[in-house]
């Protein structure tokens, strides 16, 4: 069995597209911190959701900085860089994603609260 559960924050807004077969794919990257202080490290996981879930409204909530918990299958993608050295990336085929904390869809930004003392209508 191959199962991974990670929590972290999105490093960018999710991107949705259709692959040539017509299947919808939503891609995003999750940054996950481990360790403390000087020994803290950040790991980046490239995540993909396929099918109907990639077409839904979830994309509107998958914004940079949003905290998420992702469950899926992990695979290691090894490649050769242009300079000839080897590289690798961790890819997650997402089975489930859960939004943590507050989230708002695009276009519903909260209005900045104003300090009543900043206005001209002071009560004294």
PAKEVEX-291236 format. One record per residue (C-alpha): residue number from 1; y, z, x. Coordinates in Angstrom, 1 decimal, always signed. Example, Ala and Ser with C-alpha at 12.3 -4.5 7.8 and 13.67 -1.06 7.14 Angstrom:
<nodes>
[node 1 [-4.5 +7.8 +12.3]]
[node 2 [-1.1 +7.1 +13.7]]
</nodes>
This chain:
<nodes>
[node 1 [+0.0 +0.0 +0.0]]
[node 2 [+3.5 -0.9 +1.2]]
[node 3 [+6.3 +1.2 -0.5]]
[node 4 [+9.7 +2.1 +0.7]]
[node 5 [+12.3 +4.4 -1.0]]
[node 6 [+15.7 +4.5 +0.6]]
[node 7 [+19.1 +5.8 -0.4]]
[node 8 [+22.4 +4.7 +1.0]]
[node 9 [+25.6 +2.7 +0.3]]
[node 10 [+26.1 -1.0 -0.2]]
[node 11 [+27.8 -2.6 +2.7]]
[node 12 [+29.1 -5.5 +0.6]]
[node 13 [+29.2 -6.7 -3.0]]
[node 14 [+25.9 -8.1 -4.2]]
[node 15 [+25.5 -11.9 -4.2]]
[node 16 [+23.5 -13.7 -6.9]]
[node 17 [+22.3 -17.3 -6.5]]
[node 18 [+19.4 -19.5 -7.6]]
[node 19 [+16.9 -20.8 -5.1]]
[node 20 [+15.6 -24.5 -5.4]]
[node 21 [+12.7 -23.4 -7.6]]
[node 22 [+15.2 -22.2 -10.2]]
[node 23 [+14.5 -18.5 -9.6]]
[node 24 [+17.5 -16.1 -9.6]]
[node 25 [+17.9 -13.9 -6.4]]
[node 26 [+20.4 -11.1 -5.9]]
[node 27 [+20.9 -10.0 -2.3]]
[node 28 [+22.7 -6.9 -0.9]]
[node 29 [+22.5 -4.7 +2.1]]
[node 30 [+22.0 -0.9 +2.1]]
[node 31 [+23.2 +1.3 +4.9]]
[node 32 [+21.1 +4.4 +5.4]]
[node 33 [+22.1 +7.3 +7.7]]
[node 34 [+19.6 +9.5 +9.5]]
[node 35 [+20.1 +12.4 +11.8]]
[node 36 [+23.1 +14.6 +12.4]]
[node 37 [+26.1 +14.7 +14.7]]
[node 38 [+25.8 +12.7 +17.9]]
[node 39 [+22.2 +11.8 +17.0]]
[node 40 [+23.1 +10.2 +13.7]]
[node 41 [+22.0 +6.6 +13.3]]
[node 42 [+22.6 +4.0 +10.7]]
[node 43 [+19.9 +1.6 +9.6]]
[node 44 [+20.7 -1.5 +7.6]]
[node 45 [+18.2 -2.9 +5.0]]
[node 46 [+18.6 -6.4 +3.6]]
[node 47 [+17.5 -6.2 +0.0]]
[node 48 [+16.5 -8.9 -2.6]]
[node 49 [+15.8 -8.8 -6.3]]
[node 50 [+14.1 -11.8 -7.9]]
[node 51 [+13.9 -13.1 -11.4]]
[node 52 [+15.5 -11.8 -14.7]]
[node 53 [+16.8 -8.6 -13.1]]
[node 54 [+18.8 -10.7 -10.7]]
[node 55 [+20.5 -12.5 -13.6]]
[node 56 [+21.6 -9.5 -15.6]]
[node 57 [+24.7 -7.3 -15.5]]
[node 58 [+23.4 -5.2 -12.6]]
[node 59 [+25.4 -7.4 -10.2]]
[node 60 [+28.7 -6.3 -11.8]]
[node 61 [+27.9 -2.7 -10.7]]
[node 62 [+26.6 -3.5 -7.2]]
[node 63 [+29.9 -3.2 -5.3]]
[node 64 [+30.6 -2.4 -1.7]]
[node 65 [+30.4 +1.4 -1.2]]
[node 66 [+28.3 +2.1 -4.3]]
[node 67 [+25.5 +4.6 -3.6]]
[node 68 [+22.1 +3.4 -4.6]]
[node 69 [+18.4 +4.4 -4.4]]
[node 70 [+16.2 +1.4 -3.7]]
[node 71 [+12.4 +1.2 -4.1]]
[node 72 [+10.4 -1.8 -2.9]]
[node 73 [+8.2 -3.4 -0.4]]
[node 74 [+9.4 -3.7 +3.2]]
[node 75 [+8.8 -6.5 +5.6]]
[node 76 [+9.9 -7.0 +9.2]]
[node 77 [+11.5 -10.4 +9.9]]
[node 78 [+11.5 -11.2 +13.6]]
[node 79 [+13.6 -14.1 +15.0]]
[node 80 [+15.0 -15.5 +18.1]]
[node 81 [+18.8 -15.3 +18.7]]
[node 82 [+20.8 -18.2 +20.0]]
[node 83 [+21.0 -16.5 +23.4]]
[node 84 [+17.2 -16.5 +23.6]]
[node 85 [+16.7 -12.8 +23.0]]
[node 86 [+14.5 -11.5 +20.2]]
[node 87 [+15.9 -9.9 +17.1]]
[node 88 [+14.5 -8.3 +14.0]]
[node 89 [+15.7 -7.3 +10.5]]
[node 90 [+14.2 -5.1 +7.8]]
[node 91 [+13.9 -6.9 +4.5]]
[node 92 [+13.1 -5.1 +1.2]]
[node 93 [+11.7 -6.9 -1.9]]
[node 94 [+13.2 -4.6 -4.5]]
[node 95 [+11.1 -3.3 -7.4]]
[node 96 [+13.6 -0.8 -8.7]]
[node 97 [+17.2 +0.1 -8.0]]
[node 98 [+19.1 +3.1 -9.3]]
[node 99 [+22.9 +3.5 -9.2]]
[node 100 [+24.0 +7.0 -8.0]]
[node 101 [+27.4 +8.6 -8.6]]
[node 102 [+30.1 +6.9 -10.6]]
[node 103 [+30.2 +3.1 -10.9]]
[node 104 [+32.4 +0.7 -12.8]]
[node 105 [+31.8 -3.0 -13.3]]
[node 106 [+34.2 -5.5 -11.8]]
[node 107 [+37.4 -5.9 -13.6]]
[node 108 [+37.5 -2.3 -14.8]]
[node 109 [+39.4 -0.7 -12.0]]
[node 110 [+40.7 +2.8 -12.8]]
[node 111 [+44.4 +3.2 -13.0]]
[node 112 [+46.0 +5.4 -10.4]]
[node 113 [+47.0 +8.8 -11.9]]
[node 114 [+50.7 +9.5 -11.5]]
[node 115 [+52.3 +12.8 -10.6]]
[node 116 [+54.5 +13.9 -13.4]]
[node 117 [+57.1 +15.2 -10.9]]
[node 118 [+57.6 +11.6 -9.6]]
[node 119 [+59.1 +10.4 -12.8]]
[node 120 [+62.8 +10.6 -14.0]]
[node 121 [+61.9 +12.7 -17.1]]
[node 122 [+61.7 +16.1 -15.6]]
[node 123 [+61.3 +18.9 -18.2]]
[node 124 [+63.8 +21.2 -16.4]]
</nodes>
